[in-house]
Amino acid sequence: RTPAYYSPWFHLAFPSLFGISFIVLAATQLHDVRWYEWLSVPLMLALLNVNEWHIHRNVLHRRTWPLEVLFWRHTPEHHVIFVRDDMAMRSTKEFRLVLIPAYGIVAIFVTTLPITATLWFLVSHNLAALWVACSMGYVVSYEWLHLSYHLPAGNPIARNRLITWLRRQHAVHHTPELMQRWNFNVTVPFADWLLGTAHHGPLPG
């Protein structure tokens, strides 16, 4: 079902370049950042992590109008092809089964513009710039981390200790009996811990 025109490397490169470009642009807008503005960064990242959890649990795993296409792309497709003991992609064409659509980061940037504008005009330019940098950096890190979990086990990136640990957390979510209830964070399992969906018990099978 992969279209003939599909380019896995464009699919990986476009969101990364888009996100990094806006991180750099946001950094150029920072001037005389106060200590309390820097403290907003961990808060923003925590909120983004909880939002990732919410979208994964309540949009990608539930048919929600008008976003049913995201459910069909994720639960019946991604989770059928990649299961706990068979997580690795066979070829780069399977990037399309792991990465969000290439236009996804643009959609995220546009839909978060009201937050950016509110911070820019009503709070401070620095907070608005930090928000853009954090949100775009979060999407790029989500993509890179998720892709790394689905690399062949022998890949040098997959053998990294941190990636290995995060991959195990994600693999639990790819257990069919557990995917609707546990380990919804793809990046750092902060919201899973906070909201009680981090799986610690024995695995089925």
C-alpha positions in Angstrom: 0.0 0.0 0.0 3.0 2.3 0.1 2.6 4.9 -2.8 5.2 4.7 -5.5 6.2 8.3 -4.9 6.9 7.8 -1.2 10.3 8.9 0.0 11.2 7.7 3.5 14.2 10.1 3.7 12.0 13.1 2.8 9.5 11.8 5.4 12.2 11.9 8.0 14.0 15.0 6.9 11.1 17.4 6.4 9.7 17.4 9.9 13.2 17.5 11.4 14.3 20.4 9.3 11.0 22.3 9.8 11.2 21.8 13.6 14.9 22.7 13.9 14.4 25.8 11.7 11.7 27.1 14.1 13.9 26.3 17.1 16.7 28.3 15.7 14.3 31.1 14.7 12.8 31.1 18.2 16.3 31.3 19.7 17.0 34.5 17.8 14.0 36.1 19.4 15.3 35.6 23.0 16.6 38.7 24.7 17.5 39.2 28.3 15.7 36.0 29.5 14.8 36.2 33.2 15.4 33.3 35.5 11.6 32.7 35.9 11.3 32.5 32.1 13.9 29.8 32.0 11.9 28.0 34.7 9.0 27.8 32.3 10.9 25.4 30.1 10.5 22.3 32.3 6.9 23.2 32.9 6.2 23.5 29.1 8.0 20.1 28.5 5.9 18.5 31.3 2.7 19.9 29.8 3.7 18.7 26.3 4.4 15.2 27.8 0.9 15.1 29.3 -0.6 16.2 26.0 1.4 13.5 24.2 -0.1 11.0 26.6 -3.6 12.4 26.1 -3.4 12.3 22.3 -2.0 8.8 22.2 -4.6 7.4 24.7 -7.7 9.3 23.6 -7.1 10.0 19.9 -4.8 7.3 18.5 -6.5 4.5 20.4 -10.1 5.7 20.2 -12.1 6.7 17.1 -12.8 10.4 17.7 -14.5 12.6 15.1 -13.0 14.2 13.0 -9.7 12.5 13.7 -10.7 8.9 12.9 -7.9 8.7 10.3 -5.3 9.0 13.0 -6.9 6.0 14.9 -7.0 3.9 11.7 -3.4 4.7 10.9 -2.2 3.9 14.4 -4.2 1.1 16.2 -5.3 -1.2 13.4 -2.1 -0.6 11.3 0.9 0.3 13.4 0.0 -2.0 16.2 -0.8 -4.9 14.0 2.5 -4.7 12.1 4.7 -4.1 15.1 4.1 -6.2 18.2 6.2 -6.6 21.4 8.6 -9.3 20.2 8.7 -8.1 16.6 9.3 -4.3 16.8 11.9 -3.8 14.1 11.3 -2.3 10.7 12.3 -4.4 7.7 13.1 -1.5 5.4 13.1 2.3 5.2 9.7 2.1 3.5 8.3 1.3 6.8 9.1 4.8 8.1 5.6 5.7 6.9 4.2 3.2 9.5 6.2 4.7 12.4 6.6 8.4 11.7 3.7 10.8 11.9 2.7 12.2 8.5 5.3 14.6 7.2 2.8 17.5 7.3 2.0 16.7 11.0 4.6 19.0 12.5 3.2 21.9 10.3 -0.3 21.1 11.6 1.0 21.1 15.2 2.7 24.4 14.7 -0.4 26.0 13.2 -2.8 24.6 15.9 -0.6 25.8 18.7 -0.3 29.3 17.2 -3.1 30.7 19.6 -0.8 29.7 22.5 2.2 31.3 20.8 0.2 34.5 20.1 -1.2 34.7 23.6 2.2 34.4 25.1 3.7 36.9 22.6 1.1 39.6 23.0 -0.1 39.2 26.6 2.9 37.7 28.5 6.3 38.1 27.0 8.2 37.6 23.7 10.7 35.3 25.5 8.0 32.9 26.7 6.4 32.8 23.3 9.8 32.0 21.7 10.6 29.3 24.4 7.1 27.8 23.8 7.9 27.5 20.0 11.3 26.0 20.7 9.9 23.5 23.3 6.9 22.4 21.2 8.9 22.0 18.0 11.8 20.3 19.8 9.3 17.9 21.4 7.8 16.8 18.1 11.3 16.3 16.6 12.4 14.3 19.6 9.2 12.2 19.5 9.9 11.3 15.9 13.5 10.4 16.4 12.9 8.4 19.6 10.0 6.5 18.1 11.9 5.7 15.0 14.9 4.5 17.2 12.6 2.0 19.1 11.7 0.4 15.8 15.2 0.0 14.5 16.7 -3.5 14.2 18.2 -4.6 17.5 21.7 -4.7 16.0 21.7 -1.0 15.0 24.2 1.1 17.1 21.4 3.5 18.1 19.2 0.7 19.2 22.0 -0.6 21.4 22.3 2.7 23.3 21.4 2.1 27.0 18.9 4.9 27.3 17.3 3.9 24.0 17.2 0.3 25.1 15.4 1.2 28.3 12.9 3.5 26.5 12.4 0.8 23.8 11.4 -1.7 26.5 8.8 0.7 27.9 7.4 1.2 24.4 7.5 -2.5 23.6 5.1 -3.1 26.6 2.6 -0.8 24.9 3.0 -3.0 21.8 1.7 -6.0 23.7 -1.8 -6.4 22.2 -3.4 -7.2 25.6 -1.9 -4.1 27.2 -1.9 -1.4 24.5 -5.3 0.1 25.4 -4.3 0.7 29.1 -0.6 1.0 29.6 2.6 3.0 28.6 1.1 5.7 26.4 4.2 7.9 26.5 6.5 7.4 23.6 9.1 9.9 24.7 9.7 10.0 28.5 7.2 8.1 30.7 6.5 11.1 32.9 2.7 11.3 32.3 2.4 7.5 32.5 4.0 7.7 36.0 1.9 10.8 37.0 -1.4 9.3 35.7 -0.9 5.7 36.8 -0.6 4.1 33.4 3.0 2.9 33.7 3.0 -0.9 33.6 5.1 -2.7 36.3 3.6 -6.1 36.4 4.4 -9.4 34.5 3.9 -9.4 30.8 1.3 -11.7 29.1 2.7 -14.8 27.4 
